[in-house]
Amino acid sequence: MNRRPYIDFYRKHAISPVAREINWDIHFIQRKALYNRLGILPCNVRGRKVLEFGPGNSVNSLYTISMEPDHYVLVDGNPTGIENSRENLTRFHPEKNWEIVDSLIEEYDTDEKFDLVICEGLIPNQVNPTQMARHCASFVGEGGIFVVTSHDMISTVSETLRCLSGWLLTRNIYDFDEQVRVLAKLFENHLEHLKGMNRTKEEWVTDNILHTEFWQDAPLFSIEEAISALDQDFIVHATSPWFLQDWRWYKSVENVKTHFNDVMKESYWQNTHNFIDWRIISLPREKSDNLTLYETCKAIRDKVRGEHSHFLTK
């Protein structure tokens, strides 16, 4: 059977390892900050049509639906996530116009077009991220917004190293719940430094360490790859964090799409070193230097994957 990212692992353990019980005031501040950074204002949502793929437990969706969309469709193929989503949406927004569709994302089809389509934490790890991104983006109407999460070799290198140590510690533990307990204890002090985190330690280690396919088999999906995948139909609008620097005079722009997409790619490669540690912000540097850094981080990921595969096949 073909690999079905996320779904196979979640169904196997009957889980949806994303936040359920959180501080709603803080959570809504966080979501508002993200949407403002991405240029998604209340007027982009109020009275509009919104489609979200892979909403998990719909904790993030609760903020979006509070912005009063006219129609909100949520597509997921994980039974546990669907159950939790329905419970949350019924509890907090029983009167709103939302609809949950039980479907694998790649099988979802409709003639309806949406003003905002959200693919948060979803595209990296897909068998073919570019194909999946284009499929999801095909439901965006003219002038609409498409939100997608990106990962790359540099931004994930610290997590890759945590995956190696976590796997080495639990490789001889065969009870899943015990693995979760041991890893939650191991990374407890790490996660205490991650301010604003709204998942439990157990949910985090389940989704990021024990979900081994994400760091062993998964293709990533960098910002440059995302722009290239959607280049024919979309203009890059904003990122979080925001690192675009463009000092060109606006009247000198001859092709809006080409200009902004190319400038964003250029800024991305000049700043990728800053994805290693958000506490240290360095000046932009030559793309060639960051390409070398990228290849180094890729070599680390390949080595970790190789060590894991070696032990599995012994």
C-alpha positions as CSV (number, residue, x, y, z in Angstrom):
1,M,0.0,0.0,0.0
2,N,1.3,3.5,-0.8
3,R,2.5,5.6,2.1
4,R,-0.2,8.0,3.3
5,P,1.6,10.7,5.3
6,Y,0.3,11.6,8.7
7,I,-2.9,9.6,8.2
8,D,-1.4,6.1,8.6
9,F,0.5,7.0,11.8
10,Y,-2.5,8.8,13.3
11,R,-4.9,6.0,12.5
12,K,-2.5,3.3,13.7
13,H,-2.4,4.9,17.2
14,A,-5.9,6.5,17.1
15,I,-4.5,9.9,17.9
16,S,-4.6,13.5,16.8
17,P,-1.4,14.9,18.5
18,V,-2.2,18.6,18.4
19,A,-3.4,20.9,21.1
20,R,-6.8,20.4,22.7
21,E,-6.8,22.2,26.1
22,I,-5.2,25.6,25.8
23,N,-5.3,29.2,27.1
24,W,-7.7,30.6,24.6
25,D,-6.8,34.3,25.3
26,I,-3.2,33.6,24.5
27,H,-4.0,31.3,21.6
28,F,-6.2,34.0,19.9
29,I,-3.4,36.6,20.3
30,Q,-1.0,34.2,18.7
31,R,-3.3,33.5,15.8
32,K,-4.0,37.2,15.3
33,A,-0.3,37.9,15.3
34,L,0.3,35.2,12.6
35,Y,-2.6,36.4,10.4
36,N,-1.4,40.0,10.6
37,R,2.1,38.9,9.7
38,L,0.7,37.0,6.7
39,G,-1.4,40.0,5.7
40,I,-4.7,38.2,6.4
41,L,-7.0,40.9,7.8
42,P,-10.6,40.4,9.1
43,C,-11.9,41.8,5.8
44,N,-10.2,38.9,4.0
45,V,-12.3,36.5,6.0
46,R,-15.6,38.1,7.1
47,G,-18.4,37.1,4.8
48,R,-15.9,35.0,2.7
49,K,-15.5,31.3,1.9
50,V,-12.7,29.5,3.7
51,L,-11.3,26.0,3.1
52,E,-8.9,24.3,5.5
53,F,-7.0,21.1,4.8
54,G,-5.8,18.9,7.7
55,P,-7.2,21.0,10.6
56,G,-6.2,18.5,13.3
57,N,-8.5,19.2,16.3
58,S,-9.6,22.5,14.7
59,V,-8.1,24.6,17.6
60,N,-6.6,27.0,15.1
61,S,-9.8,26.9,13.1
62,L,-11.7,28.4,16.1
63,Y,-9.9,31.7,15.6
64,T,-10.5,31.7,11.9
65,I,-14.2,31.0,12.3
66,S,-14.5,33.7,14.9
67,M,-13.7,36.2,12.1
68,E,-17.1,35.4,10.7
69,P,-16.6,33.7,7.3
70,D,-19.7,33.0,5.4
71,H,-18.8,29.3,4.8
72,Y,-16.1,27.3,6.4
73,V,-15.2,23.8,5.0
74,L,-12.7,21.6,6.9
75,V,-11.2,18.5,5.1
76,D,-9.6,15.7,7.1
77,G,-9.2,11.9,6.8
78,N,-8.2,11.2,10.4
79,P,-11.2,9.8,12.4
80,T,-9.8,11.0,15.7
81,G,-9.1,14.5,14.4
82,I,-12.6,14.7,12.8
83,E,-14.2,13.6,16.1
84,N,-12.2,16.2,18.1
85,S,-12.9,18.9,15.4
86,R,-16.6,18.3,15.5
87,E,-16.6,18.4,19.3
88,N,-14.6,21.7,19.4
89,L,-16.7,23.4,16.7
90,T,-20.0,22.3,18.2
91,R,-18.9,23.5,21.6
92,F,-17.6,27.0,20.6
93,H,-19.5,27.8,17.4
94,P,-22.6,25.7,17.2
95,E,-24.5,28.3,15.1
96,K,-21.7,29.0,12.6
97,N,-21.8,27.8,9.0
98,W,-19.0,25.2,9.1
99,E,-18.8,21.8,7.5
100,I,-16.4,18.9,8.1
101,V,-15.7,16.7,5.1
102,D,-14.2,13.2,5.8
103,S,-11.8,12.8,2.9
104,L,-8.2,12.2,2.1
105,I,-6.9,15.6,0.9
106,E,-5.7,14.2,-2.5
107,E,-9.3,12.8,-3.1
108,Y,-11.1,16.0,-2.2
109,D,-12.9,17.6,-5.2
110,T,-15.4,20.4,-5.6
111,D,-16.2,23.0,-8.2
112,E,-16.5,25.6,-5.4
113,K,-13.7,28.2,-5.2
114,F,-12.6,29.8,-1.9
115,D,-11.3,33.2,-0.8
116,L,-8.9,31.7,1.7
117,V,-7.4,28.1,1.6
118,I,-5.3,27.0,4.5
119,C,-2.7,24.2,4.5
120,E,-0.9,24.7,7.8
121,G,1.7,22.1,8.8
122,L,0.6,19.8,6.1
123,I,2.6,20.0,2.8
124,P,6.1,19.0,4.1
125,N,6.2,15.2,4.4
126,Q,3.7,14.5,1.6
127,V,4.9,12.0,-1.0
128,N,4.9,14.7,-3.6
129,P,4.7,18.1,-1.9
130,T,4.6,20.1,-5.1
131,Q,1.7,18.0,-6.5
132,M,-0.2,18.3,-3.2
133,A,0.4,22.0,-2.9
134,R,-0.9,22.5,-6.5
135,H,-4.0,20.4,-5.7
136,C,-4.9,22.3,-2.6
137,A,-4.2,25.7,-4.3
138,S,-6.5,24.7,-7.2
139,F,-9.5,25.6,-4.9
140,V,-8.4,29.2,-4.4
141,G,-10.6,31.6,-6.3
142,E,-9.3,34.6,-8.3
143,G,-7.7,37.2,-5.9
144,G,-7.8,34.7,-3.0
145,I,-5.1,33.7,-0.5
146,F,-3.3,30.4,-0.1
147,V,-1.5,29.7,3.2
148,V,1.1,26.9,3.3
149,T,3.8,25.9,5.8
150,S,7.3,25.3,4.6
151,H,10.2,23.4,6.1
152,D,13.8,23.1,4.9
153,M,17.1,21.3,5.8
154,I,18.3,24.3,7.8
155,S,15.2,25.1,9.7
156,T,14.7,21.5,10.8
157,V,18.4,20.5,11.6
158,S,18.0,21.0,15.4
159,E,14.8,18.8,15.4
160,T,16.6,16.2,13.2
161,L,19.3,15.9,15.9
162,R,16.6,15.6,18.6
163,C,15.0,12.8,16.6
164,L,18.2,10.8,16.5
165,S,18.8,11.1,20.3
166,G,15.1,10.3,21.0
167,W,15.1,7.3,18.7
168,L,18.4,5.9,20.2
169,L,16.9,6.2,23.7
170,T,13.7,4.4,22.9
171,R,14.7,1.9,20.2
172,N,14.5,-1.0,22.7
173,I,11.2,0.2,24.2
174,Y,8.3,-1.5,22.4
175,D,5.3,0.0,24.3
176,F,4.1,3.1,22.6
177,D,2.8,4.8,25.7
178,E,6.1,4.1,27.5
179,Q,8.1,5.6,24.6
180,V,6.0,8.8,24.9
181,R,6.6,9.0,28.6
182,V,10.3,8.6,28.3
183,L,10.7,11.1,25.5
184,A,8.4,13.7,27.2
185,K,10.8,13.5,30.2
186,L,13.9,13.7,28.0
187,F,12.8,16.8,26.1
188,E,10.9,18.5,29.0
189,N,13.6,21.2,29.6
190,H,13.9,21.8,25.8
191,L,10.2,22.5,25.5
192,E,10.2,24.8,28.5
193,H,12.3,27.3,26.5
194,L,9.8,27.3,23.6
195,K,7.6,30.2,24.7
196,G,4.0,30.2,23.5
197,M,3.9,26.4,22.8
198,N,0.3,25.2,23.1
199,R,0.9,21.4,22.7
200,T,1.7,19.1,25.6
201,K,5.1,17.5,25.8
202,E,3.4,14.2,25.0
203,E,1.7,15.5,21.9
204,W,5.0,17.1,20.7
205,V,7.2,14.0,21.1
206,T,4.5,11.8,19.5
207,D,4.3,14.0,16.4
208,N,7.9,15.1,16.1
209,I,10.0,12.2,17.4
210,L,7.9,9.0,17.3
211,H,6.5,9.9,13.9
212,T,9.7,8.6,12.4
213,E,8.6,8.9,8.7
214,F,8.7,12.7,9.1
215,W,12.4,12.7,9.7
216,Q,13.4,9.5,7.9
217,D,11.4,9.4,4.6
218,A,9.7,12.8,4.3
219,P,10.5,15.2,1.5
220,L,10.6,18.8,2.8
221,F,9.1,21.8,1.2
222,S,11.2,25.0,1.3
223,I,10.0,28.5,0.7
224,E,11.8,28.5,-2.6
225,E,10.1,25.2,-3.6
226,A,6.7,26.6,-2.5
227,I,7.2,29.7,-4.7
228,S,8.3,27.6,-7.7
229,A,5.4,25.1,-7.3
230,L,2.8,27.9,-7.3
231,D,4.7,30.4,-9.6
232,Q,2.3,30.1,-12.5
233,D,-0.8,31.3,-10.6
234,F,0.4,33.0,-7.4
235,I,2.4,36.0,-6.2
236,V,4.1,35.6,-2.9
237,H,2.4,37.9,-0.4
238,A,4.0,37.5,3.0
239,T,5.9,35.1,5.2
240,S,6.3,34.5,9.0
241,P,9.0,35.4,9.9
242,W,9.1,38.3,7.5
243,F,12.6,38.7,5.9
244,L,11.9,40.2,2.5
245,Q,14.1,43.2,1.7
246,D,13.2,45.0,-1.5
247,W,14.6,48.5,-2.0
248,R,13.5,48.8,-5.7
249,W,11.3,51.7,-6.6
250,Y,7.8,50.4,-7.3
251,K,7.6,52.2,-10.6
252,S,10.6,50.2,-11.9
253,V,8.6,46.9,-11.6
254,E,7.8,45.6,-15.0
255,N,6.2,42.3,-14.1
256,V,4.6,42.1,-10.6
257,K,4.5,38.3,-10.3
258,T,8.0,37.7,-11.5
259,H,9.4,40.6,-9.5
260,F,8.0,39.6,-6.1
261,N,8.5,35.9,-6.5
262,D,12.1,36.3,-7.6
263,V,12.9,38.9,-4.9
264,M,11.5,36.6,-2.2
265,K,13.6,33.7,-3.4
266,E,16.6,36.0,-3.3
267,S,15.8,37.1,0.2
268,Y,15.2,33.6,1.3
269,W,18.6,32.4,0.3
270,Q,20.3,35.4,1.8
271,N,18.6,34.7,5.2
272,T,18.3,31.0,5.6
273,H,21.1,30.9,8.2
274,N,18.7,32.8,10.5
275,F,16.3,29.8,10.6
276,I,18.8,27.8,12.8
277,D,18.1,29.9,15.9
278,W,15.4,32.5,16.2
279,R,17.2,34.2,19.1
280,I,20.2,35.1,16.8
281,I,19.4,37.4,13.9
282,S,22.4,38.0,11.6
283,L,22.7,40.2,8.5
284,P,21.9,38.7,5.1
285,R,24.8,37.0,3.4
286,E,25.8,35.5,0.1
287,K,23.6,32.8,-1.3
288,S,26.6,30.6,-2.0
289,D,27.4,30.5,1.7
290,N,23.9,29.5,2.6
291,L,23.8,26.9,-0.1
292,T,26.9,25.3,1.6
293,L,25.1,25.5,4.9
294,Y,22.0,23.9,3.3
295,E,24.1,21.0,2.0
296,T,25.7,20.5,5.4
297,C,22.3,20.3,7.1
298,K,21.1,17.9,4.4
299,A,24.1,15.7,5.0
300,I,23.2,15.6,8.7
301,R,19.7,14.6,7.9
302,D,20.9,11.9,5.5
303,K,23.3,10.6,8.1
304,V,20.5,10.4,10.8
305,R,18.2,8.7,8.3
306,G,21.0,6.2,7.5
307,E,21.7,5.4,11.1
308,H,18.0,4.8,11.8
309,S,17.7,2.5,8.7
310,H,20.9,0.7,9.6
311,F,19.5,-0.3,13.1
312,L,16.1,-1.2,11.6
313,T,17.7,-3.6,9.1
314,K,20.2,-5.3,11.4
